[in-house]
């Protein structure tokens, strides 16, 4: 389903807060933090969704985690069935 991030949840949270509360561009903040601009943009967008500001159909982090859990459970309960 995806790979584990090399950045801690605290680092990602702090980076998003920096973007939200800074006058600097996302490009500059990403460079200062040593992450790609697209990575930082993804974190900021997911935070927006998690705060209830997403578009219809966009999944919150909790919903994504639940979907992963349910897919794993479904695969366990229905062995041999492929999607």
Secondary structure as GFF3:
##gff-version 3
##sequence-region A 1 83
A	DSSP	alpha_helix	9	21	.	.	.	ID=ss1
A	DSSP	alpha_helix	26	33	.	.	.	ID=ss2
A	DSSP	alpha_helix	37	48	.	.	.	ID=ss3
A	DSSP	pi_helix	49	53	.	.	.	ID=ss4
A	DSSP	alpha_helix	61	77	.	.	.	ID=ss5
###
